Amino acid sequence: MPPGIVLLTWAIQKINDLNHMKTFSCIFFFLLSVPAFSQLHPSAIFGNHMILQRDKPVKIWGTANATEMVHVTIGNVNDSARTDQDGKWMISLHPFAAGGPYNLTIQTKKESKVFSDVLFGEVWLCSGQSNMEFKVRQTLNAKYEIHRANNPLIREVKIPNKLSYQPEPDTDSTQWIVSSPETAGEFTAVGFFFAGDIYAKLHVPVGLIYDNWGGSQVESWISRTAMMSSGDLNEYARQMPTNWDETNDQVERKLVAELTKNNKGIIPDANLKNINNPAYGFTGWMSSAAPGDLDWIGLPGYRGDVYLEKDIWVDSIQAALPSQLSLGVDDARFHIYLNGIPLLKGNDKNILINIPVKTWKEGKNILLVEEGNQATPDPSVLGIHGNTDQIYIEFDGERYSLADEKWKMLPVLDKPHHFIQWMNGAGTIIYNSMIHPIIPVSIQGVLWYQGEANTDRAFEYGKTFPLMIESWRKEWNDSFYFLYVQLASFGSNESSNAGSKWAELREAQAKTLSLPKTGMAVTTDIGEPKDIHPKNKQEVGRRLAAIALNDVYHFPQTCGGPVYQSVSFSNGQGILTFESAGTGLIVKNRYGSLNGFEVAGPDRRFYFARAFIRNNQVIVIADSVNNPVAVRYGWSNAPVDINLYNAEGFPASPFRTDNWPGVTDSVRFFKK
């Protein structure tokens, strides 16, 4: 119903009571002042204070009445176009040099829209997941950065988060924000620090398009058209769901299949009384972990009742000691049982339970957490939460961690439950509503920080990530630059023999450099193993800016760290050569020791190795390996001890010289 009719209906309802006659008079005169329902709608990305890309065609588009003439003027440049039968129009003006401010005027015969304070400069699309979403106010020394953020030539527009199964014609409303100490705290931190560094060299306006979604997978950012062209994703594209009901049915079927496959085709018994019976076997329960969101541990978007179980083995001495159980941050939905004995109901505090002596028994004990038998609001993610050092059992001062992946879980599917509209519920659903609507706005390039959500499918990421890049360029009809951040350190730092999903994802990112006009900032040295959101975004922005200044803006400089080139083996040693060594390889360590290298022989078992720099090469030796055939560097989730740099201060990217099977080789987004 048109807004004018809605207002008139409201007014008539008001005058049903004579006491509202005075109100009606006011409403009547208000209605006379309301303009006719607007038909002229430029794309929501355009607005006051916007920055448009210099030196590229200026594309302005939107909708109006069918077959109507639309006129666009910037400064003394103008052009016109007639809308099509659906009311769509697009006008492309010739490129502008950096500068401004201008007014952008868009007119039809009956309407006019004017956007003021329009500048031309450099525009970068800042996309990915939560580390690109991460804001200036969350960074190291945030107050210092915010107090000095008074550069009105750095501006940002935020694309609202939205999911859609069909390509959307436009985004929800947006607003360009001018950087100031009052506003900069909400800017994307990586983009903001990048913008500051390139502005210092270019002295032109820099616009940032804040277009990201925390926790998102790469497949959600790829169009269905691009998937259809991919040998890995085309089958999914043909069968993909078209609405949330289909998605939810699909997720439910997968859960049922997972729960029945190891339980003779039957969903495990979810009756609490039976579960607390010592004879209950937990057969068919799904693997889980603590701490962690269950959205990421096998129950994507599930909201309902769930049980979490862990076996805890206790000796006779421990069973006789007083003990404390800590399960992180409490949740009012928690009911906790030990060997069937109730210990706690949630009380909105950290879970720290004093367990009476003789509650434990020698041998195997069953810890059961029941969660979710109260109403579960959508934002309430299921799972045990808190830091890893908050998940433990302590026997009279002797502490044992319970933070690991040796938990089990059982969603209760025979009780009321639902699935939220989750950003990773299906492929393409972010692209449709957050990328497609802003095509074809002219940009200089993309800054991308994503991959954490794809570590389980790291090998496949080596195909899906390049597919996304190439498809965006094709859809924009522009081979723009694409600069991205290699995953930082997070999690454990074990040997190569344990396998590493994060190392394999970093390898997939490094291989994507084979695409033209790409660049990668290495960040393993500035990660935080216990925090997936490292706060030093200043250095991330600086490293991306160094690549842009060298590759895009032609300020020659070393812009990255050593890159593995080749290996040879002789006399029990591995001899490694590198590209991008700058003015030389260095060890960043006060003791001069080079860390993070491993060597394997034909048995493919890796051993930590000694390493040193000689003649700008790295020599690697492991006493346990007489006949080395492979070398790895930084091959773990969190290789915080690696320290090979070039003299310009950029770290070497983790690498391996072998191509042996990895832990993610067989994992796929869609199983045919």
C-alpha positions, 0 to 999 in steps of 0.5 A: 500500500502506498505511504500516502494511503497508509497515512490517510487510513490512519487519519480516518481511524483517528477521527472515529472519535470526535475527541480527535478532531483537532488531531485530524486537522493537523494530520490533514494539513500534514498529508497535503505537505507529503510529496507524491510517492517517490519513483526515483530510487538511485542505488542505496550505495550513493549518498551525501559525502560519498567517495567515487573511484577516480580515473575509472568510468563513473557508473550511476544506476537505480530505478524510476518509472518505466521508459522514463528519462533519467538525467545525471549531473556531476559538476559540468558533466552530465548524461541521460538514459531512458529506463527499461520496462522494469524501470531500471537505468544506468548511466556511465560518466567519463572518469574524473580525476581525484578531487571535489567536492561535487554535487551529484544530481539525478533527475526525472521529469518530476523528481530530483535527488541531490547528493552533496560533498561528493569526492573522487579518490580511491575506493576499496571494498573491505570484505570477508568475515569477523577480522575484517568486521573488527572495528577500530575501537577494538584494536590495540591502543584504540583510544590513541588511534581514535583521538588522531582519526580527524581526516575527513578525506577517509570515509566509509559506507556500511552495507547492511547484513542481509541474506537472500536466496535470490540476487537482490536489486539493491541493499537496504539504506546506507550512509557514508560516514566521514572519519573523525574522532567521533566516528572512526571507532566504528570503521573497519580497523584493517581498512582504516589503517590501510586507508591512512597509510595509502593516504599518506602517500597519495594525498587523495580521498579514500573510500571504504565499503564495509561489506562483511559478515563475521563467521562467513564461509567463502561459498556464501560469497560466490554467485550461483552462476559462478558455482555452475561453472565450477567442477567442484560446486556445480552439482551443489548449484543445481540442487541448492535450496531456494528458501529457508524451509528447504535449507532447514529440512536439509540440515535436519536430514543431515543431522538425522543421518549423522546420528543414525549412521553409527547406531543401527539406523536409529536416533540415540535415546534422548531421555534424560533418565535413560542417559543417566543410567550407568548402562547407557552407552552413548552410541551414535552421539556426535563428536563435540568440543569445549569450549566452543559454539555448537554452530561450528561443531556440527550443529549449524544454526540449531536452537533447541535442547542438546546434551554434552558428555565427557568421559573423565577417568579418575584414580582411587586417590583423586576420587577421595579428594575434594575437587572443583569443576569449572565449565567456563561462563555459565548459561541459565539453561545448563543442568549439570550431572556427574554420574547421574547426580545433579550438580548445578542448575545455571545461575548466571555466574561462572561455573565453578562447582565444589564437588563433595568427596566420594562423588567421583568413582575410581575409573570412568566417570560421566559428566553430562551437561544438559542445555537448552530446555528453556526457551532459546532466543536466536542470539543464544548460541549453544555450547560451553563458553569461556577461555580454555583455562576456564574448562578444567577439573581440579583435585586438591590443587592438581588441575586437569584441562577438560578443554579439548575435542573429546566431548560428545553431543546429542541434539534432541530432535524429538522436542521443539527446535528450530534453525536460525537464518545462519549466514553459512546455511547455504551457498550464495546467500551473502553474495546475493544480498551484499555483493550483487546489489553494489555491482557495478560500482567502480572500485580500485580493488578488494581487501579480503580477510577471511578463511577461518570459517573454511579451515575444515575444507582448506584443500577445497579452498584452493579452488573456491577462493580463486573461483570467487575472485575471478567471478567477482572480476567477471561480474564487475567486468573489471580486473581490479586488484585483490589483496588479502590477509593470510590467516594469523596464528590461532590454536595449538602449535604441534608438529607436522605429524599432527596435521594442521587445517590452518596450515593447509588453508594458508597454503591454499591462500598462498597458491592463490597468488598465481592469479594476476593482480593479487597480493597477500599479507602474512600475519602469522607473527601478529596472531594471538593463539588464544584469540581468533581476533588478534588486536594488532590490526595496525600492522595488518593494514600496513602490510596490505598498504605496502602491497598496494603502494608497490603494486597498484600505485607504483611506489617501489618498495619491498612489500612482503616477506621471503617466499619459498622457491626451491629445495635441494638435499645434500649430505643430510641437509636441506638447502632452501632458497627464497624469493622476495628476500629483500636486502637479505634474510634475517633471524628475528630472535635475540639469540640468533636461532632460526625456529619452526623448521621440520624435516622428514625422510622417506617414512614421512615422519617429521622431526624438529630441525636446526636451521641457520642462514648461509649465503642468503639460503636456509640450511636445515638439519635434523639429527634423526633424519639421515636422508631428508626428502621434505621440509616444512616451516610453520606447519601448525595452527599457531606457529608463534615461534617461527622467525624467518624475516627479510631485512625489511621486517616482513615475515616468511609465509609458512610452507612445505616442500612436499605434496603429501596428503593433508587432513582436509583433502577429502572434505567437501562443501557438497558431497555428490 
